[in-house]
Amino acid sequence: MESLAAVFRFGSGELALAAAGGSGRAEVRLAVDYEGDEIKVGFNPAFVLDALKVVDSERIRFGTNGANSAAKISDESGFIYVIMPVLVE
């Protein structure tokens, strides 16, 4: 069974990324430039990977207005990818 959602939890200076599937579950924490209230939003992991496969930069910008809003992934070259969230509990 594939993961239904990759859950992004943005907090002060950190991104916790978690996913679960038939093979198990994983979570990774990354330092990011983020300030503000904690945001938890889920995305179809296949769509996130589709964007990351074509990004030609070591740094990306990930923008969202919250759990029910589309997110924009962009890089320094002008690449823009819009992704819709999935419901997570």
Secondary structure, DSSP 4 states (H G I P E B T S, - for coil): ---S-EEEEEETTEEEEEEEETTEEEEEEEE----SS-EEEEE-HHHHHHHHHH--SS-EEEEESSTTS-EEEEETTS-EEEE--B---
